[in-house]
C-alpha cells in the first residue's frame, strides 16, 4: 500500500483528464507545497458526505485518481493556481489522518485483464460513434464550438468519454469504479443511448422556440429573411 495526500472535491477526476485548481485554503496550500517539494502527486476523491473540500469531516468515495502537478502559478498569500493531470486510480484502504489534511493508505487499481479484447474494441467503435453524435448535438444546442479528441485505445477511450459526458457526478464515479474498460464502455454506451434522444428533443424545442420568437418580431417572416442578408440592425422604413 501507499500513503497518499487526498484532496476531496465535488468532482471526479479520470486518468488522462486535466484538472485546474485554485488552491487557497491553508491546509491545501500546505499540501500542495509539500507535493511540490517532494515531486509527489496527490489524490483527488469525490466527496460522498460533506459540503465542501474545506469541511474537515468530509467523507470521500473510496475510489479516486492521483493528480500529477504539471503547472504552478504562485499567487499572493501563499495561494496557487495549479494544473494537474489524472494518472492512476486507487482505492482508499484506511484513513490515516485528517489533520492538517486528509491522508490515507491506498491501493492502486490496475485495469483487470480482459480475455475478450475483440469485445472491448467493438464497444469502443460503437461508443465513439454515439459519442461523436452526442458532441455534435451539444454544439448545435449550445452554439459553442467544441471538439473532444478521443483515443481509440479502449482504456483511454473509456476514460476520455467518461470525463466528457455531462452527467451527474454519481454516474461519473460509477464509471471511474468500473472494473475494466469493457464494463466502463458498456455503461457509457447505455448512457449515450439514453442521452441522445433527450438532446434531440431539446434541440427541436429550441429551434421551434427560436422560430416563434423570430416570426413574432416586428416585420415577421419577411424581417427574418431580411436579416439573413442585411443583419438585424436595419430600418423598417
C-alpha positions as protocol buffer text, in pm:
chain_id: "A"
residue {
  index: 1
  type: UNK
  ca { x: 0 y: 0 z: 0 }
}
residue {
  index: 2
  type: UNK
  ca { x: 95 y: 364 z: -47 }
}
residue {
  index: 3
  type: UNK
  ca { x: 33 y: 665 z: 174 }
}
residue {
  index: 4
  type: UNK
  ca { x: -129 y: 944 z: -24 }
}
residue {
  index: 5
  type: UNK
  ca { x: -237 y: 1302 z: 49 }
}
residue {
  index: 6
  type: UNK
  ca { x: -601 y: 1348 z: -54 }
}
residue {
  index: 7
  type: UNK
  ca { x: -791 y: 1646 z: -190 }
}
residue {
  index: 8
  type: UNK
  ca { x: -1167 y: 1578 z: -158 }
}
residue {
  index: 9
  type: UNK
  ca { x: -1362 y: 1773 z: -421 }
}
residue {
  index: 10
  type: UNK
  ca { x: -1707 y: 1794 z: -575 }
}
residue {
  index: 11
  type: UNK
  ca { x: -1571 y: 1649 z: -897 }
}
residue {
  index: 12
  type: UNK
  ca { x: -1448 y: 1319 z: -1042 }
}
residue {
  index: 13
  type: UNK
  ca { x: -1101 y: 1305 z: -1196 }
}
residue {
  index: 14
  type: UNK
  ca { x: -1036 y: 1041 z: -1462 }
}
residue {
  index: 15
  type: UNK
  ca { x: -691 y: 917 z: -1568 }
}
residue {
  index: 16
  type: UNK
  ca { x: -571 y: 1135 z: -1856 }
}
residue {
  index: 17
  type: UNK
  ca { x: -805 y: 1424 z: -1772 }
}
residue {
  index: 18
  type: UNK
  ca { x: -684 y: 1773 z: -1685 }
}
residue {
  index: 19
  type: UNK
  ca { x: -796 y: 1940 z: -1364 }
}
residue {
  index: 20
  type: UNK
  ca { x: -718 y: 2306 z: -1288 }
}
residue {
  index: 21
  type: UNK
  ca { x: -745 y: 2425 z: -930 }
}
residue {
  index: 22
  type: UNK
  ca { x: -722 y: 2748 z: -735 }
}
residue {
  index: 23
  type: UNK
  ca { x: -569 y: 2641 z: -403 }
}
residue {
  index: 24
  type: UNK
  ca { x: -640 y: 2896 z: -132 }
}
residue {
  index: 25
  type: UNK
  ca { x: -729 y: 2716 z: 193 }
}
residue {
  index: 26
  type: UNK
  ca { x: -438 y: 2686 z: 435 }
}
residue {
  index: 27
  type: UNK
  ca { x: -444 y: 2307 z: 469 }
}
residue {
  index: 28
  type: UNK
  ca { x: -433 y: 2257 z: 93 }
}
residue {
  index: 29
  type: UNK
  ca { x: -171 y: 2527 z: 41 }
}
residue {
  index: 30
  type: UNK
  ca { x: 44 y: 2323 z: 279 }
}
residue {
  index: 31
  type: UNK
  ca { x: -39 y: 2000 z: 97 }
}
residue {
  index: 32
  type: UNK
  ca { x: 50 y: 2140 z: -245 }
}
residue {
  index: 33
  type: UNK
  ca { x: 372 y: 2294 z: -112 }
}
residue {
  index: 34
  type: UNK
  ca { x: 473 y: 1952 z: 23 }
}
residue {
  index: 35
  type: UNK
  ca { x: 386 y: 1782 z: -306 }
}
residue {
  index: 36
  type: UNK
  ca { x: 597 y: 2034 z: -496 }
}
residue {
  index: 37
  type: UNK
  ca { x: 889 y: 1985 z: -256 }
}
residue {
  index: 38
  type: UNK
  ca { x: 878 y: 1607 z: -285 }
}
residue {
  index: 39
  type: UNK
  ca { x: 766 y: 1582 z: -650 }
}
residue {
  index: 40
  type: UNK
  ca { x: 474 y: 1364 z: -543 }
}
residue {
  index: 41
  type: UNK
  ca { x: 119 y: 1352 z: -672 }
}
residue {
  index: 42
  type: UNK
  ca { x: -190 y: 1386 z: -455 }
}
residue {
  index: 43
  type: UNK
  ca { x: -520 y: 1204 z: -475 }
}
residue {
  index: 44
  type: UNK
  ca { x: -849 y: 1355 z: -592 }
}
residue {
  index: 45
  type: UNK
  ca { x: -1161 y: 1194 z: -447 }
}
residue {
  index: 46
  type: UNK
  ca { x: -1527 y: 1282 z: -492 }
}
residue {
  index: 47
  type: UNK
  ca { x: -1695 y: 1392 z: -168 }
}
residue {
  index: 48
  type: UNK
  ca { x: -1957 y: 1140 z: -58 }
}
residue {
  index: 49
  type: UNK
  ca { x: -2076 y: 1330 z: 252 }
}
residue {
  index: 50
  type: UNK
  ca { x: -1987 y: 1688 z: 339 }
}
residue {
  index: 51
  type: UNK
  ca { x: -2039 y: 2031 z: 195 }
}
residue {
  index: 52
  type: UNK
  ca { x: -1706 y: 2147 z: 60 }
}
residue {
  index: 53
  type: UNK
  ca { x: -1342 y: 2047 z: 30 }
}
residue {
  index: 54
  type: UNK
  ca { x: -1273 y: 2259 z: 337 }
}
residue {
  index: 55
  type: UNK
  ca { x: -1503 y: 2050 z: 557 }
}
residue {
  index: 56
  type: UNK
  ca { x: -1264 y: 1863 z: 792 }
}
residue {
  index: 57
  type: UNK
  ca { x: -1525 y: 1589 z: 835 }
}
residue {
  index: 58
  type: UNK
  ca { x: -1591 y: 1537 z: 463 }
}
residue {
  index: 59
  type: UNK
  ca { x: -1626 y: 1169 z: 375 }
}
residue {
  index: 60
  type: UNK
  ca { x: -1481 y: 1075 z: 34 }
}
residue {
  index: 61
  type: UNK
  ca { x: -1576 y: 795 z: -200 }
}
residue {
  index: 62
  type: UNK
  ca { x: -1337 y: 501 z: -178 }
}
residue {
  index: 63
  type: UNK
  ca { x: -1204 y: 522 z: -535 }
}
residue {
  index: 64
  type: UNK
  ca { x: -1016 y: 823 z: -670 }
}
residue {
  index: 65
  type: UNK
  ca { x: -735 y: 919 z: -907 }
}
residue {
  index: 66
  type: UNK
  ca { x: -389 y: 1058 z: -847 }
}
residue {
  index: 67
  type: UNK
  ca { x: -331 y: 1410 z: -976 }
}
residue {
  index: 68
  type: UNK
  ca { x: 14 y: 1490 z: -1110 }
}
residue {
  index: 69
  type: UNK
  ca { x: 101 y: 1859 z: -1094 }
}
residue {
  index: 70
  type: UNK
  ca { x: 216 y: 1989 z: -1433 }
}
residue {
  index: 71
  type: UNK
  ca { x: 198 y: 2368 z: -1397 }
}
residue {
  index: 72
  type: UNK
  ca { x: 207 y: 2601 z: -1097 }
}
residue {
  index: 73
  type: UNK
  ca { x: 138 y: 2973 z: -1072 }
}
residue {
  index: 74
  type: UNK
  ca { x: 220 y: 3111 z: -726 }
}
residue {
  index: 75
  type: UNK
  ca { x: -19 y: 3380 z: -603 }
}
residue {
  index: 76
  type: UNK
  ca { x: -14 y: 3627 z: -312 }
}
residue {
  index: 77
  type: UNK
  ca { x: -78 y: 3494 z: 40 }
}
residue {
  index: 78
  type: UNK
  ca { x: 61 y: 3152 z: -45 }
}
residue {
  index: 79
  type: UNK
  ca { x: -218 y: 3064 z: -289 }
}
residue {
  index: 80
  type: UNK
  ca { x: -165 y: 2872 z: -612 }
}
residue {
  index: 81
  type: UNK
  ca { x: -317 y: 2814 z: -949 }
}
residue {
  index: 82
  type: UNK
  ca { x: -222 y: 2460 z: -1046 }
}
residue {
  index: 83
  type: UNK
  ca { x: -285 y: 2243 z: -1348 }
}
residue {
  index: 84
  type: UNK
  ca { x: -289 y: 1869 z: -1291 }
}
residue {
  index: 85
  type: UNK
  ca { x: -336 y: 1553 z: -1495 }
}
residue {
  index: 86
  type: UNK
  ca { x: -509 y: 1239 z: -1369 }
}
residue {
  index: 87
  type: UNK
  ca { x: -280 y: 935 z: -1363 }
}
residue {
  index: 88
  type: UNK
  ca { x: -367 y: 625 z: -1158 }
}
residue {
  index: 89
  type: UNK
  ca { x: -685 y: 503 z: -995 }
}
residue {
  index: 90
  type: UNK
  ca { x: -666 y: 398 z: -632 }
}
residue {
  index: 91
  type: UNK
  ca { x: -888 y: 263 z: -357 }
}
residue {
  index: 92
  type: UNK
  ca { x: -874 y: 401 z: -2 }
}
residue {
  index: 93
  type: UNK
  ca { x: -795 y: 121 z: 240 }
}
residue {
  index: 94
  type: UNK
  ca { x: -762 y: 327 z: 556 }
}
residue {
  index: 95
  type: UNK
  ca { x: -784 y: 693 z: 658 }
}
residue {
  index: 96
  type: UNK
  ca { x: -462 y: 772 z: 844 }
}
residue {
  index: 97
  type: UNK
  ca { x: -512 y: 1135 z: 941 }
}
residue {
  index: 98
  type: UNK
  ca { x: -741 y: 1435 z: 892 }
}
residue {
  index: 99
  type: UNK
  ca { x: -501 y: 1694 z: 1030 }
}
residue {
  index: 100
  type: UNK
  ca { x: -390 y: 1913 z: 866 }
}
residue {
  index: 101
  type: UNK
  ca { x: -544 y: 1743 z: 558 }
}
residue {
  index: 102
  type: UNK
  ca { x: -680 y: 1404 z: 467 }
}
residue {
  index: 103
  type: UNK
  ca { x: -416 y: 1131 z: 439 }
}
residue {
  index: 104
  type: UNK
  ca { x: -487 y: 766 z: 357 }
}
residue {
  index: 105
  type: UNK
  ca { x: -330 y: 433 z: 287 }
}
residue {
  index: 106
  type: UNK
  ca { x: -435 y: 343 z: -67 }
}
residue {
  index: 107
  type: UNK
  ca { x: -404 y: 53 z: -308 }
}
residue {
  index: 108
  type: UNK
  ca { x: -358 y: 133 z: -675 }
}
residue {
  index: 109
  type: UNK
  ca { x: -608 y: -20 z: -915 }
}
residue {
  index: 110
  type: UNK
  ca { x: -490 y: -157 z: -1246 }
}
residue {
  index: 111
  type: UNK
  ca { x: -726 y: -240 z: -1529 }
}
residue {
  index: 112
  type: UNK
  ca { x: -828 y: -602 z: -1485 }
}
residue {
  index: 113
  type: UNK
  ca { x: -714 y: -824 z: -1768 }
}
residue {
  index: 114
  type: UNK
  ca { x: -991 y: -893 z: -2014 }
}
residue {
  index: 115
  type: UNK
  ca { x: -985 y: -1204 z: -2229 }
}
residue {
  index: 116
  type: UNK
  ca { x: -1239 y: -1057 z: -2472 }
}
residue {
  index: 117
  type: UNK
  ca { x: -1022 y: -791 z: -2636 }
}
residue {
  index: 118
  type: UNK
  ca { x: -1235 y: -806 z: -2950 }
}
residue {
  index: 119
  type: UNK
  ca { x: -1542 y: -719 z: -2742 }
}
residue {
  index: 120
  type: UNK
  ca { x: -1367 y: -414 z: -2592 }
}
residue {
  index: 121
  type: UNK
  ca { x: -1257 y: -297 z: -2940 }
}
residue {
  index: 122
  type: UNK
  ca { x: -1610 y: -341 z: -3076 }
}
residue {
  index: 123
  type: UNK
  ca { x: -1754 y: -147 z: -2784 }
}
residue {
  index: 124
  type: UNK
  ca { x: -1501 y: 130 z: -2836 }
}
residue {
  index: 125
  type: UNK
  ca { x: -1609 y: 166 z: -3200 }
}
residue {
  index: 126
  type: UNK
  ca { x: -1978 y: 181 z: -3105 }
}
residue {
  index: 127
  type: UNK
  ca { x: -1924 y: 422 z: -2817 }
}
residue {
  index: 128
  type: UNK
  ca { x: -1717 y: 659 z: -3030 }
}
residue {
  index: 129
  type: UNK
  ca { x: -1985 y: 663 z: -3299 }
}
residue {
  index: 130
  type: UNK
  ca { x: -2255 y: 756 z: -3047 }
}
residue {
  index: 131
  type: UNK
  ca { x: -2024 y: 1000 z: -2870 }
}
residue {
  index: 132
  type: UNK
  ca { x: -1948 y: 1196 z: -3190 }
}
residue {
  index: 133
  type: UNK
  ca { x: -2323 y: 1244 z: -3238 }
}
residue {
  index: 134
  type: UNK
  ca { x: -2354 y: 1348 z: -2872 }
}
residue {
  index: 135
  type: UNK
  ca { x: -2086 y: 1616 z: -2918 }
}
residue {
  index: 136
  type: UNK
  ca { x: -2248 y: 1735 z: -3243 }
}
residue {
  index: 137
  type: UNK
  ca { x: -2584 y: 1779 z: -3071 }
}
residue {
  index: 138
  type: UNK
  ca { x: -2428 y: 1957 z: -2772 }
}
residue {
  index: 139
  type: UNK
  ca { x: -2255 y: 2201 z: -3005 }
}
residue {
  index: 140
  type: UNK
  ca { x: -2577 y: 2260 z: -3201 }
}
residue {
  index: 141
  type: UNK
  ca { x: -2773 y: 2317 z: -2880 }
}
residue {
  index: 142
  type: UNK
  ca { x: -2521 y: 2546 z: -2708 }
}
residue {
  index: 143
  type: UNK
  ca { x: -2396 y: 2730 z: -3015 }
}
residue {
  index: 144
  type: UNK
  ca { x: -2042 y: 2694 z: -2885 }
}
residue {
  index: 145
  type: UNK
  ca { x: -1776 y: 2523 z: -3090 }
}
residue {
  index: 146
  type: UNK
  ca { x: -1641 y: 2210 z: -2930 }
}
residue {
  index: 147
  type: UNK
  ca { x: -1425 y: 1915 z: -3011 }
}
residue {
  index: 148
  type: UNK
  ca { x: -1315 y: 1623 z: -2795 }
}
residue {
  index: 149
  type: UNK
  ca { x: -1026 y: 1419 z: -2925 }
}
residue {
  index: 150
  type: UNK
  ca { x: -1097 y: 1063 z: -2812 }
}
residue {
  index: 151
  type: UNK
  ca { x: -826 y: 796 z: -2848 }
}
residue {
  index: 152
  type: UNK
  ca { x: -911 y: 455 z: -2995 }
}
residue {
  index: 153
  type: UNK
  ca { x: -744 y: 251 z: -2721 }
}
residue {
  index: 154
  type: UNK
  ca { x: -1033 y: 101 z: -2519 }
}
residue {
  index: 155
  type: UNK
  ca { x: -896 y: 203 z: -2179 }
}
residue {
  index: 156
  type: UNK
  ca { x: -803 y: 557 z: -2280 }
}
residue {
  index: 157
  type: UNK
  ca { x: -1129 y: 599 z: -2474 }
}
residue {
  index: 158
  type: UNK
  ca { x: -1339 y: 485 z: -2179 }
}
residue {
  index: 159
  type: UNK
  ca { x: -1177 y: 746 z: -1954 }
}
residue {
  index: 160
  type: UNK
  ca { x: -1197 y: 1028 z: -2212 }
}
residue {
  index: 161
  type: UNK
  ca { x: -1567 y: 968 z: -2280 }
}
residue {
  index: 162
  type: UNK
  ca { x: -1642 y: 937 z: -1908 }
}
residue {
  index: 163
  type: UNK
  ca { x: -1473 y: 1271 z: -1845 }
}
residue {
  index: 164
  type: UNK
  ca { x: -1656 y: 1447 z: -2131 }
}
residue {
  index: 165
  type: UNK
  ca { x: -2009 y: 1324 z: -2058 }
}
residue {
  index: 166
  type: UNK
  ca { x: -2227 y: 1589 z: -1897 }
}
residue {
  index: 167
  type: UNK
  ca { x: -2386 y: 1367 z: -1636 }
}
residue {
  index: 168
  type: UNK
  ca { x: -2415 y: 1367 z: -1258 }
}
residue {
  index: 169
  type: UNK
  ca { x: -2101 y: 1311 z: -1053 }
}
residue {
  index: 170
  type: UNK
  ca { x: -2254 y: 994 z: -909 }
}
residue {
  index: 171
  type: UNK
  ca { x: -2263 y: 845 z: -1259 }
}
residue {
  index: 172
  type: UNK
  ca { x: -1907 y: 958 z: -1328 }
}
residue {
  index: 173
  type: UNK
  ca { x: -1797 y: 794 z: -1004 }
}
residue {
  index: 174
  type: UNK
  ca { x: -1966 y: 473 z: -1116 }
}
residue {
  index: 175
  type: UNK
  ca { x: -1768 y: 487 z: -1439 }
}
residue {
  index: 176
  type: UNK
  ca { x: -1442 y: 551 z: -1254 }
}
residue {
  index: 177
  type: UNK
  ca { x: -1503 y: 249 z: -1032 }
}
residue {
  index: 178
  type: UNK
  ca { x: -1579 y: 10 z: -1321 }
}
residue {
  index: 179
  type: UNK
  ca { x: -1352 y: -294 z: -1306 }
}
residue {
  index: 180
  type: UNK
  ca { x: -1220 y: -261 z: -1663 }
}
residue {
  index: 181
  type: UNK
  ca { x: -1258 y: -77 z: -1994 }
}
residue {
  index: 182
  type: UNK
  ca { x: -1521 y: -316 z: -2126 }
}
residue {
  index: 183
  type: UNK
  ca { x: -1751 y: -260 z: -1829 }
}
residue {
  index: 184
  type: UNK
  ca { x: -1695 y: 116 z: -1848 }
}
residue {
  index: 185
  type: UNK
  ca { x: -1763 y: 131 z: -2223 }
}
residue {
  index: 186
  type: UNK
  ca { x: -2077 y: -78 z: -2189 }
}
residue {
  index: 187
  type: UNK
  ca { x: -2211 y: 163 z: -1927 }
}
residue {
  index: 188
  type: UNK
  ca { x: -2119 y: 463 z: -2141 }
}
residue {
  index: 189
  type: UNK
  ca { x: -2295 y: 314 z: -2442 }
}
residue {
  index: 190
  type: UNK
  ca { x: -2612 y: 275 z: -2237 }
}
residue {
  index: 191
  type: UNK
  ca { x: -2585 y: 633 z: -2109 }
}
residue {
  index: 192
  type: UNK
  ca { x: -2532 y: 774 z: -2459 }
}
residue {
  index: 193
  type: UNK
  ca { x: -2829 y: 586 z: -2599 }
}
residue {
  index: 194
  type: UNK
  ca { x: -3048 y: 743 z: -2330 }
}
residue {
  index: 195
  type: UNK
  ca { x: -2898 y: 1090 z: -2365 }
}
residue {
  index: 196
  type: UNK
  ca { x: -2914 y: 1122 z: -2744 }
}
residue {
  index: 197
  type: UNK
  ca { x: -3297 y: 1118 z: -2776 }
}
residue {
  index: 198
  type: UNK
  ca { x: -3320 y: 1371 z: -2492 }
}
residue {
  index: 199
  type: UNK
  ca { x: -3071 y: 1601 z: -2666 }
}
residue {
  index: 200
  type: UNK
  ca { x: -3253 y: 1572 z: -2999 }
}
residue {
  index: 201
  type: UNK
  ca { x: -3584 y: 1662 z: -2832 }
}
residue {
  index: 202
  type: UNK
  ca { x: -3424 y: 1961 z: -2656 }
}
residue {
  index: 203
  type: UNK
  ca { x: -3271 y: 2081 z: -2982 }
}
residue {
  index: 204
  type: UNK
  ca { x: -3605 y: 2055 z: -3165 }
}
residue {
  index: 205
  type: UNK
  ca { x: -3781 y: 2252 z: -2892 }
}
residue {
  index: 206
  type: UNK
  ca { x: -3510 y: 2517 z: -2904 }
}
residue {
  index: 207
  type: UNK
  ca { x: -3543 y: 2551 z: -3281 }
}
residue {
  index: 208
  type: UNK
  ca { x: -3922 y: 2575 z: -3252 }
}
residue {
  index: 209
  type: UNK
  ca { x: -3896 y: 2842 z: -2983 }
}
residue {
  index: 210
  type: UNK
  ca { x: -3645 y: 3043 z: -3186 }
}
residue {
  index: 211
  type: UNK
  ca { x: -3878 y: 3032 z: -3488 }
}
residue {
  index: 212
  type: UNK
  ca { x: -4171 y: 3159 z: -3279 }
}
residue {
  index: 213
  type: UNK
  ca { x: -3961 y: 3444 z: -3138 }
}
residue {
  index: 214
  type: UNK
  ca { x: -3830 y: 3546 z: -3479 }
}
residue {
  index: 215
  type: UNK
  ca { x: -4166 y: 3520 z: -3656 }
}
residue {
  index: 216
  type: UNK
  ca { x: -4332 y: 3728 z: -3385 }
}
residue {
  index: 217
  type: UNK
  ca { x: -4071 y: 4001 z: -3414 }
}
residue {
  index: 218
  type: UNK
  ca { x: -4161 y: 4328 z: -3597 }
}
residue {
  index: 219
  type: UNK
  ca { x: -4172 y: 4252 z: -3967 }
}
residue {
  index: 220
  type: UNK
  ca { x: -4248 y: 3883 z: -3903 }
}
residue {
  index: 221
  type: UNK
  ca { x: -4120 y: 3630 z: -4151 }
}
residue {
  index: 222
  type: UNK
  ca { x: -4021 y: 3899 z: -4402 }
}
residue {
  index: 223
  type: UNK
  ca { x: -3793 y: 4058 z: -4143 }
}
residue {
  index: 224
  type: UNK
  ca { x: -3641 y: 3717 z: -4067 }
}
residue {
  index: 225
  type: UNK
  ca { x: -3545 y: 3675 z: -4432 }
}
residue {
  index: 226
  type: UNK
  ca { x: -3412 y: 4030 z: -4450 }
}
residue {
  index: 227
  type: UNK
  ca { x: -3190 y: 3967 z: -4150 }
}
residue {
  index: 228
  type: UNK
  ca { x: -3014 y: 3691 z: -4338 }
}
residue {
  index: 229
  type: UNK
  ca { x: -2890 y: 3945 z: -4593 }
}
residue {
  index: 230
  type: UNK
  ca { x: -2876 y: 4277 z: -4408 }
}
residue {
  index: 231
  type: UNK
  ca { x: -2828 y: 4183 z: -4043 }
}
residue {
  index: 232
  type: UNK
  ca { x: -3058 y: 4267 z: -3755 }
}
residue {
  index: 233
  type: UNK
  ca { x: -2999 y: 4642 z: -3740 }
}
residue {
  index: 234
  type: UNK
  ca { x: -3186 y: 4777 z: -4041 }
}
residue {
  index: 235
  type: UNK
  ca { x: -3471 y: 5021 z: -4075 }
}
residue {
  index: 236
  type: UNK
  ca { x: -3829 y: 4916 z: -4145 }
}
residue {
  index: 237
  type: UNK
  ca { x: -3889 y: 5247 z: -4327 }
}
